[in-house]
Amino acid sequence: MNTADQETPRERKEFRRSAPHFADRITADGRDGWPVEAGRYRLVVSRACLWASRALVSRRLLGLEPALSLAVTDPIQDERSWRFTLDPGNRDPGLRIGFLSEAYDARETGYPGGVSVPAVVDVPSGQLVTNDYHRITLDLATEWTALHREGAPDLYPEEHRAEIDDVAEGIYRDVNNGVYRAGFAEHQHSYDDAYRRLFARLDELSERLATRRYLVGDTITEADIRLFTTLVRFDAVYHGHFKCNRNKLSEDPVLWGYVRDLFQTPGFGDTVDFDHIKRHYYQVHTNINPRRIVPLGPDLSGWLTPHHREELGGRPFGDGTAPGPVPDGEAVPEQGRVA
């Protein structure tokens, strides 16, 4: 019997990612009512979240730490979602709130939707400005230029934007969101489709990166940031937890070399907290892992081994320079770092 023929509409339901509800932009001209201003806004992230990690990497590479303060949530959510239980008194010292949902409610009383990161909050009013993870990093690169550090790279160069957008769209659909479609599939058909699309795209990216150091042009761009945040989590959580197990990333010589190259580049690996990543996925997704057991592996020592990608050429920061040291108070805790 072909069981696919027996599927009901409910069984065929697929994982759908909701569009950001708050999509105002913070721009140089302030056209949405939120002008770029040093010290006014606070970036709220979870180091566990791949979408928030994009903003963490961009902020570091562009040197926006002095202009855009940072709040880091507990990787374990409760019924009120993201919470500031890592901070003294269980309250974020910059926003003086215990839950990110309070900033959502300040913006829209009784907001009924989900609370997501990354989120940018207006500190004076306590209101959420945006949770548009697609747009936040693009605006950091293009609208916050007056506050970029000296030597900041151009992460979204105008001459390559069409190609970056095209590459990033495929990465989002089949890789970033693809691992979630596989992991949260409610039927075999949905899982099979997501799995096949994921590995077809990874094979395509591996072929592309076999002869070039970065995805677009010869420098790091937005496209590389978007791919990195999924690849860095792949063996630790997606391979087992989300059943994306045709092969480990570390078994693909090209992609493994590529992601290690980025990981060892200042601004990438120094934002990654493997402890937060593993505890979030394995302890929050109880529908997938009901006993909430967090695996001890994988071995992380390989992240710092030579990658030899510099032999392909390329200039990581273009005509710019590497970011400086991680600011005081923002370093990943020891238990989350690669030794």
C-alpha positions in Angstrom: 0.0 0.0 0.0 1.3 3.5 -0.8 0.8 5.3 2.5 1.4 8.6 0.8 -2.0 8.2 -0.8 -3.6 7.9 2.6 -2.4 11.3 3.9 -5.0 13.7 5.2 -4.6 17.5 4.7 -3.6 17.8 8.4 -0.9 15.2 8.0 0.5 17.1 5.0 0.8 20.3 7.0 4.3 21.7 6.8 6.4 23.9 9.0 5.8 27.5 8.1 7.9 30.4 9.5 5.9 33.5 10.3 6.8 36.8 8.8 8.1 39.5 11.2 5.2 41.4 12.7 7.2 44.5 13.5 9.1 45.6 10.4 9.9 49.3 11.0 13.4 50.2 9.9 16.1 52.2 11.7 17.5 54.4 8.9 19.9 57.3 8.4 17.0 59.6 7.5 14.6 58.2 10.1 11.8 57.8 7.6 10.0 55.3 9.8 10.4 57.5 12.8 13.5 55.7 14.0 16.7 57.5 13.1 20.1 55.9 13.5 21.5 57.3 16.7 24.4 56.1 18.9 23.3 54.7 22.2 19.6 54.9 21.6 18.8 51.3 20.7 19.6 47.9 22.2 20.0 44.7 20.3 18.4 41.7 22.0 19.7 38.3 21.0 19.9 34.7 22.0 23.3 33.2 21.2 21.4 29.9 20.6 19.3 31.4 17.7 20.7 31.3 14.2 18.6 34.3 13.1 19.9 36.4 16.0 23.4 35.2 15.4 23.4 37.0 12.0 23.0 40.3 13.8 25.7 39.4 16.4 28.2 38.7 13.6 27.3 41.8 11.6 27.5 44.1 14.7 31.0 42.7 15.5 32.3 43.0 11.9 31.1 46.5 11.5 32.3 47.7 14.9 28.9 48.8 16.1 29.4 47.7 19.7 29.8 51.3 21.1 26.7 52.5 19.2 24.3 49.5 19.6 24.3 47.9 23.1 23.7 44.2 23.5 21.3 42.2 25.7 21.7 38.4 25.8 18.8 36.2 26.8 18.8 32.9 28.6 18.9 30.1 26.0 16.0 28.3 27.8 12.6 30.0 27.3 9.6 29.6 29.6 5.9 30.3 28.9 6.7 34.0 28.4 9.4 33.2 25.9 12.8 34.9 26.0 13.9 36.0 29.5 16.8 37.8 31.0 17.6 35.3 33.8 21.4 35.5 33.0 21.5 39.1 34.4 21.5 40.1 38.1 18.0 40.2 39.5 16.7 38.4 36.4 16.4 41.8 34.6 18.2 43.3 31.7 20.2 46.2 33.0 19.7 48.3 29.9 16.0 47.9 29.4 15.1 47.1 33.0 12.7 44.3 32.1 12.7 40.7 32.9 11.2 39.4 29.6 11.5 40.5 26.0 7.8 40.3 25.7 7.5 43.4 27.8 9.1 45.4 25.0 6.7 43.9 22.6 3.7 44.8 24.8 5.1 48.4 25.2 4.9 48.7 21.4 1.5 47.0 21.0 -0.6 46.4 24.0 -1.9 42.8 24.1 0.3 41.7 21.2 -0.9 38.1 20.6 2.0 36.8 18.4 5.2 35.1 19.1 8.2 36.8 20.7 11.3 36.4 18.6 14.9 37.4 18.4 16.8 39.3 17.1 14.9 42.3 18.3 15.9 45.9 18.4 14.4 48.0 21.2 14.3 51.7 21.6 15.8 52.3 25.1 14.1 55.6 26.0 10.6 54.3 25.3 11.2 50.6 26.0 9.3 49.8 22.8 10.3 47.2 20.3 11.3 48.7 17.0 11.8 45.7 14.8 12.1 41.9 14.9 12.7 41.7 11.1 15.7 39.4 11.1 16.1 39.7 7.3 16.3 43.4 7.3 18.2 44.2 10.5 21.5 43.0 9.2 21.1 44.7 5.8 20.3 48.0 7.6 23.3 47.6 9.9 25.4 47.4 6.8 23.9 50.2 4.8 22.0 52.6 7.1 24.4 52.7 10.1 27.5 53.5 8.1 28.1 56.8 9.9 28.7 54.7 13.1 30.8 52.0 11.5 34.3 51.5 12.9 37.3 52.7 10.8 38.2 49.8 8.5 34.7 48.2 8.6 34.1 45.9 5.6 31.3 46.5 3.1 29.1 43.5 3.8 26.5 44.4 1.2 28.4 45.9 -1.7 26.2 47.6 -4.2 27.8 46.0 -7.3 27.1 42.5 -5.8 23.7 43.0 -4.2 21.6 41.2 -6.9 23.9 38.1 -6.6 24.0 38.2 -2.8 20.2 38.4 -2.7 19.9 35.5 -5.1 22.3 33.3 -3.2 20.9 34.3 0.1 17.3 33.4 -1.0 18.3 29.8 -1.8 20.2 29.5 1.5 17.2 30.8 3.4 14.7 28.6 1.7 16.6 25.3 1.7 19.3 25.6 4.4 18.4 28.2 7.1 14.7 27.3 7.1 15.2 23.9 5.6 16.7 22.3 8.7 13.6 23.5 10.6 11.3 22.1 8.0 13.0 18.8 8.4 13.1 18.9 12.2 9.5 20.0 12.7 8.0 17.9 9.9 4.7 16.3 11.0 4.7 13.6 8.3 7.3 11.6 6.4 6.5 13.3 3.1 7.3 16.8 4.5 10.5 15.5 6.1 11.7 13.8 2.9 11.1 16.9 0.9 12.9 19.2 3.3 15.8 16.7 3.7 16.3 16.4 -0.1 16.1 20.1 -0.7 18.6 20.8 2.1 21.3 18.4 0.9 20.8 19.3 -2.8 21.4 22.9 -1.8 24.4 22.0 0.4 25.9 20.0 -2.5 25.4 23.0 -4.8 27.1 25.3 -2.3 29.9 22.9 -1.8 30.6 22.8 -5.5 30.4 26.7 -5.6 32.9 27.0 -2.8 35.4 24.4 -4.1 37.1 27.1 -6.2 36.3 30.3 -4.3 36.8 31.3 -0.7 33.6 33.2 -0.3 30.1 33.0 -1.8 30.0 36.2 -3.7 33.1 38.1 -4.9 36.4 37.8 -3.0 35.3 39.2 0.4 33.0 38.3 3.2 29.4 39.4 2.5 25.9 39.1 4.0 25.6 35.8 2.1 28.4 34.2 4.1 27.0 35.4 7.4 23.6 33.9 6.6 25.2 30.5 5.6 27.6 30.5 8.6 24.9 30.6 11.3 23.3 27.4 10.1 26.6 25.5 9.3 28.1 26.3 12.6 25.1 24.5 14.3 24.9 21.7 11.9 26.9 18.8 13.6 26.0 20.0 17.1 22.2 20.0 16.6 20.8 19.7 13.1 22.5 16.4 12.2 20.9 14.5 15.1 18.2 16.6 16.6 16.6 17.6 13.3 17.5 14.3 11.5 19.5 16.1 8.8 21.8 13.1 8.8 22.9 12.2 5.3 26.3 13.3 6.4 27.9 15.5 9.0 29.2 18.9 7.9 32.7 17.7 9.0 32.5 15.0 6.4 32.2 17.5 3.5 35.8 18.7 3.0 34.8 21.9 1.2 32.0 23.1 3.5 33.9 22.0 6.6 36.9 24.0 5.5 34.8 27.0 4.6 32.9 27.2 7.9 36.2 26.7 9.9 37.7 29.6 7.9 34.8 31.8 8.9 34.8 30.5 12.5 38.5 31.4 12.9 37.9 34.9 11.4 37.4 37.6 14.1 33.7 38.4 14.4 32.4 35.0 13.7 33.6 32.3 16.1 33.9 34.7 19.0 30.1 35.1 18.9 29.3 31.4 19.0 28.2 29.7 22.3 27.9 26.0 21.8 26.6 25.5 25.3 23.7 27.9 24.6 23.1 26.3 21.2 22.9 22.7 22.5 20.9 23.5 25.7 18.3 25.5 23.7 17.6 23.0 21.0 17.6 19.9 23.2 15.8 21.3 26.2 13.3 23.6 24.6 12.1 21.4 21.7 10.4 18.8 24.0 8.1 17.6 21.2 11.3 16.3 19.6 13.4 15.5 22.7 10.9 14.9 25.5 13.4 13.8 28.1 15.5 17.0 27.5 18.8 15.1 27.5 21.6 17.2 26.1 24.3 15.2 24.3 27.9 15.6 25.4 29.2 15.6 21.8 30.3 16.4 19.3 34.1 17.0 19.8 34.6 20.7 19.1 38.4 20.7 18.9 38.3 20.4 15.1 37.0 24.0 14.8 40.5 25.4 15.3 42.4 23.1 13.0 44.0 24.6 9.8 41.6 25.0 6.9 44.0 26.1 4.1 41.2 28.2 2.5 43.6 31.1 2.2 45.1 29.2 -0.7 42.0 30.2 -2.7 42.9 33.9 -2.4 40.2 36.4 -1.3 40.4 39.3 1.1 38.2 38.7 4.2 37.6 42.3 4.9 38.2 43.8 1.4 40.0 47.1 1.8 39.1 47.1 5.5 40.6 45.5 8.6 39.6 42.9 11.1 37.5 44.0 14.1 39.2 44.6 17.4 38.9 42.4 20.6 35.5 41.4 21.9 34.3 44.2 24.3 34.4 43.7 28.0 31.4 41.9 29.2 30.5 40.4 25.8 32.8 37.4 25.7 31.2 34.0 25.3 31.4 32.2 28.7 34.1 29.5 28.9 31.7 26.6 28.9 30.4 27.7 25.5 33.7 28.3 23.8 35.9 26.0 21.8 39.0 25.1 23.9 
